[in-house]
Amino acid sequence: MKRIMSVILAGIMVVSTAAVFAGCGCDNKKSKSKSTNTPGYSVVPTDPDLKDSEFGFYRLNKEELMVSAYFGKSKDIKIPSSFQNYKVTVVGHSLFNKTEEGIESVEIPDSITEVQDYAFAANSNLSKVKLSKNLKIIGNNAFWNCPKLTSIELPSSLKKIGVYAFSATGLTSVTLPESKTLTQLDQFVFFQSKNLKEVTIPASMTNIADNAFNECADGLTIKAKANSYAISYAKKHNYKTEEIK
């Protein structure tokens, strides 16, 4: 009797384990994922489910797509807001990271809510970027090492700007948006952006990493309201200040 019960229990365990590893999804597809050892960095391989002549798309769910591949040769990129019956909401990890031909401009539609890690990193000729007005997340190193990127307009919809997101860019000035959702600035966000001379910081910003502006231009000026956290931060780190209304 004990032997029979052992066999039954073993069978139940095998079935349960198989169910766990099978996972679930709208398309009943298995997905792989792996994380690096660095906190905050993760890479999920996303081979395209759908394609056209320029882009490959990975199905996130029954309604949304992530742009996960680029097959075109244009240096001026316009990411689509939809494909077939899906809405395009994410620009995938390393999508244009140091592309062979290099890109010069990119227009991100208002359907996009996330730009993932390294999406546009190391594009030495990228000089013009139009972000989505509904963008919530700019991933780690998203625009790292884009030396010709001298300006960018950040939307008020932002919730997070990842570490090194705009490090080693050519930005000369930046205005962080007044926002209820973006209240902190992570480590090394503008690290080694050596032409960055002026940063406007709203009163809604209440936490900035000590090294967020390390190795930027000499004489970096922080522009903010009087008695705000940003002014205190600037004085603590010996940056110039300019009080604004």
C-alpha positions as a LaTeX table, in Angstrom:
\begin{tabular}{lrrr}
\hline
Residue & $x$ (\AA) & $y$ (\AA) & $z$ (\AA) \\
\hline
Met1 & 0.00 & 0.00 & 0.00 \\
Lys2 & 2.82 & 2.40 & 0.90 \\
Arg3 & 4.53 & 1.63 & $-2.40$ \\
Ile4 & 1.34 & 2.43 & $-4.34$ \\
Met5 & 0.88 & 5.72 & $-2.47$ \\
Ser6 & 4.52 & 6.69 & $-3.23$ \\
Val7 & 3.97 & 6.09 & $-6.94$ \\
Ile8 & 0.77 & 8.19 & $-6.92$ \\
Leu9 & 2.46 & 11.07 & $-5.07$ \\
Ala10 & 5.41 & 11.00 & $-7.45$ \\
Gly11 & 3.04 & 11.22 & $-10.41$ \\
Ile12 & 1.25 & 14.22 & $-8.90$ \\
Met13 & 4.59 & 16.02 & $-8.34$ \\
Val14 & 5.65 & 15.47 & $-11.97$ \\
Val15 & 2.35 & 16.86 & $-13.29$ \\
Ser16 & 2.51 & 19.88 & $-10.94$ \\
Thr17 & 6.09 & 20.67 & $-11.95$ \\
Ala18 & 5.22 & 20.46 & $-15.64$ \\
Ala19 & 2.32 & 22.85 & $-15.12$ \\
Val20 & 4.57 & 25.40 & $-13.42$ \\
Phe21 & 7.16 & 25.35 & $-16.19$ \\
Ala22 & 4.56 & 25.45 & $-18.96$ \\
Gly23 & 3.52 & 28.97 & $-17.89$ \\
Cys24 & 0.65 & 30.78 & $-19.55$ \\
Gly25 & 0.05 & 33.59 & $-22.02$ \\
Cys26 & $-2.46$ & 34.88 & $-24.49$ \\
Asp27 & $-0.76$ & 32.92 & $-27.29$ \\
Asn28 & 0.25 & 29.93 & $-25.16$ \\
Lys29 & 3.87 & 30.63 & $-26.09$ \\
Lys30 & 6.87 & 29.76 & $-23.99$ \\
Ser31 & 9.07 & 32.72 & $-23.24$ \\
Lys32 & 12.64 & 32.79 & $-22.11$ \\
Ser33 & 14.12 & 35.32 & $-19.77$ \\
Lys34 & 17.47 & 35.92 & $-18.23$ \\
Ser35 & 18.85 & 38.59 & $-15.94$ \\
Thr36 & 22.36 & 39.89 & $-15.65$ \\
Asn37 & 24.08 & 40.18 & $-12.30$ \\
Thr38 & 23.74 & 43.95 & $-12.33$ \\
Pro39 & 20.70 & 45.20 & $-10.40$ \\
Gly40 & 18.20 & 46.96 & $-12.61$ \\
Tyr41 & 19.31 & 45.27 & $-15.82$ \\
Ser42 & 17.36 & 42.47 & $-17.45$ \\
Val43 & 17.26 & 41.09 & $-20.95$ \\
Val44 & 14.36 & 39.14 & $-22.37$ \\
Pro45 & 15.01 & 37.56 & $-25.78$ \\
Thr46 & 12.10 & 38.57 & $-27.99$ \\
Asp47 & 12.23 & 37.12 & $-31.48$ \\
Pro48 & 9.61 & 38.83 & $-33.66$ \\
Asp49 & 6.18 & 37.24 & $-33.97$ \\
Leu50 & 5.12 & 39.66 & $-36.71$ \\
Lys51 & 7.14 & 41.46 & $-39.38$ \\
Asp52 & 6.98 & 43.95 & $-42.18$ \\
Ser53 & 9.77 & 45.21 & $-44.41$ \\
Glu54 & 11.19 & 47.51 & $-41.71$ \\
Phe55 & 10.25 & 46.25 & $-38.26$ \\
Gly56 & 9.79 & 43.08 & $-36.27$ \\
Phe57 & 7.20 & 42.99 & $-33.49$ \\
Tyr58 & 6.88 & 40.86 & $-30.38$ \\
Arg59 & 3.37 & 40.24 & $-29.02$ \\
Leu60 & 3.13 & 41.47 & $-25.43$ \\
Asn61 & $-0.53$ & 40.51 & $-25.09$ \\
Lys62 & $-3.69$ & 40.38 & $-27.18$ \\
Glu63 & $-3.62$ & 44.12 & $-27.85$ \\
Glu64 & $-0.02$ & 45.38 & $-27.62$ \\
Leu65 & 3.25 & 44.95 & $-29.45$ \\
Met66 & 6.88 & 45.71 & $-28.71$ \\
Val67 & 9.18 & 46.72 & $-31.55$ \\
Ser68 & 11.93 & 44.12 & $-31.21$ \\
Ala69 & 13.78 & 44.23 & $-34.54$ \\
Tyr70 & 14.69 & 46.66 & $-37.28$ \\
Phe71 & 15.41 & 45.50 & $-40.83$ \\
Gly72 & 15.45 & 48.84 & $-42.64$ \\
Lys73 & 18.38 & 50.95 & $-43.74$ \\
Ser74 & 16.98 & 54.45 & $-43.23$ \\
Lys75 & 18.91 & 56.80 & $-40.97$ \\
Asp76 & 15.70 & 58.66 & $-40.10$ \\
Ile77 & 13.45 & 56.36 & $-38.12$ \\
Lys78 & 9.73 & 56.74 & $-37.61$ \\
Ile79 & 8.42 & 54.05 & $-35.28$ \\
Pro80 & 4.85 & 52.96 & $-36.09$ \\
Ser81 & 2.08 & 53.45 & $-33.56$ \\
Ser82 & 0.23 & 50.33 & $-34.66$ \\
Phe83 & 0.60 & 47.21 & $-36.74$ \\
Gln84 & $-2.26$ & 45.10 & $-38.01$ \\
Asn85 & $-4.79$ & 45.17 & $-35.17$ \\
Tyr86 & $-2.22$ & 45.82 & $-32.43$ \\
Lys87 & $-1.06$ & 48.97 & $-30.66$ \\
Val88 & 2.71 & 49.46 & $-30.47$ \\
Thr89 & 3.58 & 50.43 & $-26.89$ \\
Val90 & 7.23 & 49.47 & $-26.25$ \\
Val91 & 10.58 & 50.11 & $-27.94$ \\
Gly92 & 12.59 & 46.98 & $-27.23$ \\
His93 & 15.94 & 46.42 & $-25.55$ \\
Ser94 & 18.98 & 47.34 & $-27.70$ \\
Leu95 & 16.76 & 47.86 & $-30.76$ \\
Phe96 & 19.03 & 50.44 & $-32.36$ \\
Asn97 & 22.06 & 49.92 & $-30.13$ \\
Lys98 & 25.04 & 50.81 & $-32.31$ \\
Thr99 & 23.31 & 49.90 & $-35.54$ \\
Glu100 & 25.70 & 49.17 & $-38.38$ \\
Glu101 & 24.61 & 52.08 & $-40.54$ \\
Gly102 & 23.88 & 54.38 & $-37.61$ \\
Ile103 & 20.72 & 56.44 & $-37.26$ \\
Glu104 & 20.40 & 60.22 & $-37.27$ \\
Ser105 & 16.86 & 60.89 & $-36.08$ \\
Val106 & 13.98 & 59.03 & $-34.48$ \\
Glu107 & 10.32 & 59.86 & $-33.99$ \\
Ile108 & 8.59 & 57.87 & $-31.25$ \\
Pro109 & 4.77 & 57.92 & $-31.49$ \\
Asp110 & 2.48 & 58.80 & $-28.60$ \\
Ser111 & 1.39 & 55.16 & $-28.31$ \\
Ile112 & 4.78 & 54.28 & $-26.79$ \\
Thr113 & 4.94 & 54.13 & $-22.98$ \\
Glu114 & 8.36 & 52.51 & $-22.52$ \\
Val115 & 11.79 & 52.75 & $-24.12$ \\
Gln116 & 13.82 & 49.81 & $-22.84$ \\
Asp117 & 17.49 & 49.56 & $-21.85$ \\
Tyr118 & 20.12 & 50.44 & $-24.51$ \\
Ala119 & 17.38 & 51.03 & $-27.12$ \\
Phe120 & 19.33 & 53.80 & $-28.88$ \\
Ala121 & 22.74 & 53.50 & $-27.22$ \\
Ala122 & 26.02 & 54.21 & $-28.99$ \\
Asn123 & 24.59 & 55.88 & $-32.08$ \\
Ser124 & 27.29 & 58.43 & $-32.80$ \\
Asn125 & 25.21 & 60.36 & $-35.35$ \\
Leu126 & 21.86 & 60.43 & $-33.56$ \\
Ser127 & 21.05 & 64.14 & $-33.27$ \\
Lys128 & 17.26 & 64.42 & $-33.17$ \\
Val129 & 14.80 & 62.54 & $-30.95$ \\
Lys130 & 11.07 & 63.15 & $-30.58$ \\
Leu131 & 9.72 & 61.29 & $-27.57$ \\
Ser132 & 6.18 & 60.06 & $-27.00$ \\
Lys133 & 3.96 & 62.43 & $-25.01$ \\
Asn134 & 2.78 & 59.39 & $-23.04$ \\
Leu135 & 6.19 & 57.93 & $-22.28$ \\
Lys136 & 6.48 & 56.55 & $-18.74$ \\
Ile137 & 9.83 & 54.77 & $-18.65$ \\
Ile138 & 13.20 & 55.54 & $-20.20$ \\
Gly139 & 15.37 & 52.50 & $-19.57$ \\
Asn140 & 18.94 & 52.20 & $-18.36$ \\
Asn141 & 21.52 & 53.45 & $-20.90$ \\
Ala142 & 18.70 & 54.14 & $-23.37$ \\
Phe143 & 20.58 & 57.04 & $-25.03$ \\
Trp144 & 24.04 & 56.38 & $-23.63$ \\
Asn145 & 26.93 & 57.56 & $-25.79$ \\
Cys146 & 24.98 & 59.58 & $-28.35$ \\
Pro147 & 27.39 & 62.55 & $-28.59$ \\
Lys148 & 25.46 & 64.46 & $-31.26$ \\
Leu149 & 22.22 & 64.47 & $-29.26$ \\
Thr150 & 22.30 & 68.08 & $-28.05$ \\
Ser151 & 18.68 & 68.58 & $-26.95$ \\
Ile152 & 15.63 & 66.60 & $-25.96$ \\
Glu153 & 12.14 & 67.39 & $-24.67$ \\
Leu154 & 11.10 & 65.17 & $-21.78$ \\
Pro155 & 7.33 & 64.60 & $-21.34$ \\
Ser156 & 5.47 & 65.18 & $-18.06$ \\
Ser157 & 4.13 & 61.61 & $-18.25$ \\
Leu158 & 7.51 & 60.18 & $-17.18$ \\
Lys159 & 7.72 & 57.99 & $-14.09$ \\
Lys160 & 11.32 & 56.82 & $-14.34$ \\
Ile161 & 14.57 & 57.71 & $-16.07$ \\
Gly162 & 17.00 & 54.81 & $-15.74$ \\
Val163 & 20.65 & 54.88 & $-14.71$ \\
Tyr164 & 23.06 & 56.21 & $-17.38$ \\
Ala165 & 20.02 & 56.97 & $-19.58$ \\
Phe166 & 21.59 & 60.15 & $-21.02$ \\
Ser167 & 25.20 & 59.64 & $-20.03$ \\
Ala168 & 27.92 & 60.66 & $-22.49$ \\
Thr169 & 25.48 & 62.55 & $-24.70$ \\
Gly170 & 25.97 & 65.96 & $-26.29$ \\
Leu171 & 23.14 & 67.57 & $-24.33$ \\
Thr172 & 23.80 & 71.23 & $-23.54$ \\
Ser173 & 20.70 & 71.91 & $-21.44$ \\
Val174 & 17.87 & 69.84 & $-20.01$ \\
Thr175 & 14.51 & 70.70 & $-18.50$ \\
Leu176 & 13.12 & 68.03 & $-16.23$ \\
Pro177 & 9.31 & 68.14 & $-16.43$ \\
Glu178 & 7.03 & 69.20 & $-13.61$ \\
Ser179 & 5.40 & 65.91 & $-12.78$ \\
Lys180 & 3.59 & 64.09 & $-10.00$ \\
Thr181 & 5.12 & 60.81 & $-11.13$ \\
Leu182 & 8.77 & 61.73 & $-11.74$ \\
Thr183 & 10.09 & 62.72 & $-8.32$ \\
Gln184 & 13.59 & 61.25 & $-8.31$ \\
Leu185 & 16.62 & 61.08 & $-10.56$ \\
Asp186 & 18.68 & 57.88 & $-10.56$ \\
Gln187 & 22.43 & 57.41 & $-10.49$ \\
Phe188 & 24.63 & 58.65 & $-13.34$ \\
Val189 & 21.67 & 59.72 & $-15.50$ \\
Phe190 & 23.70 & 62.51 & $-17.14$ \\
Phe191 & 27.19 & 61.20 & $-16.29$ \\
Gln192 & 29.97 & 62.47 & $-18.58$ \\
Ser193 & 27.65 & 64.66 & $-20.63$ \\
Lys194 & 30.48 & 67.12 & $-20.80$ \\
Asn195 & 28.56 & 69.84 & $-22.65$ \\
Leu196 & 25.69 & 69.92 & $-20.17$ \\
Lys197 & 25.79 & 73.41 & $-18.70$ \\
Glu198 & 22.24 & 74.02 & $-17.53$ \\
Val199 & 19.56 & 71.85 & $-15.90$ \\
Thr200 & 16.11 & 73.12 & $-14.93$ \\
Ile201 & 14.62 & 71.09 & $-12.10$ \\
Pro202 & 10.99 & 71.40 & $-10.92$ \\
Ala203 & 9.84 & 71.61 & $-7.33$ \\
Ser204 & 8.26 & 68.17 & $-7.72$ \\
Met205 & 11.75 & 66.62 & $-7.79$ \\
Thr206 & 12.58 & 65.52 & $-4.24$ \\
Asn207 & 15.44 & 63.05 & $-4.63$ \\
Ile208 & 18.50 & 63.22 & $-6.90$ \\
Ala209 & 21.40 & 60.78 & $-6.78$ \\
Asp210 & 24.68 & 62.38 & $-5.70$ \\
Asn211 & 26.36 & 61.31 & $-8.94$ \\
Ala212 & 23.53 & 62.14 & $-11.37$ \\
Phe213 & 25.59 & 64.98 & $-12.92$ \\
Asn214 & 29.13 & 63.72 & $-12.33$ \\
Glu215 & 31.68 & 64.82 & $-14.93$ \\
Cys216 & 29.35 & 67.22 & $-16.71$ \\
Ala217 & 30.49 & 70.67 & $-17.88$ \\
Asp218 & 32.46 & 72.86 & $-15.51$ \\
Gly219 & 30.18 & 75.53 & $-14.12$ \\
Leu220 & 27.01 & 73.45 & $-14.41$ \\
Thr221 & 24.04 & 75.60 & $-13.36$ \\
Ile222 & 20.97 & 74.23 & $-11.63$ \\
Lys223 & 17.85 & 76.33 & $-12.26$ \\
Ala224 & 15.03 & 75.84 & $-9.74$ \\
Lys225 & 12.59 & 77.60 & $-7.46$ \\
Ala226 & 13.85 & 79.27 & $-4.30$ \\
Asn227 & 14.01 & 77.02 & $-1.23$ \\
Ser228 & 13.39 & 73.92 & $-3.35$ \\
Tyr229 & 15.14 & 70.59 & $-2.93$ \\
Ala230 & 17.02 & 71.21 & $-6.19$ \\
Ile231 & 18.59 & 74.42 & $-4.89$ \\
Ser232 & 19.72 & 72.65 & $-1.72$ \\
Tyr233 & 21.08 & 69.79 & $-3.83$ \\
Ala234 & 23.02 & 72.20 & $-6.06$ \\
Lys235 & 24.60 & 74.01 & $-3.12$ \\
Lys236 & 25.55 & 70.71 & $-1.47$ \\
His237 & 27.38 & 69.63 & $-4.62$ \\
Asn238 & 28.88 & 73.05 & $-5.39$ \\
Tyr239 & 26.93 & 73.64 & $-8.59$ \\
Lys240 & 25.93 & 77.12 & $-9.60$ \\
Thr241 & 22.32 & 78.03 & $-8.95$ \\
Glu242 & 19.76 & 80.24 & $-10.60$ \\
Glu243 & 16.43 & 80.79 & $-8.91$ \\
Ile244 & 13.38 & 80.82 & $-11.15$ \\
Lys245 & 9.71 & 81.60 & $-10.56$ \\
\hline
\end{tabular}
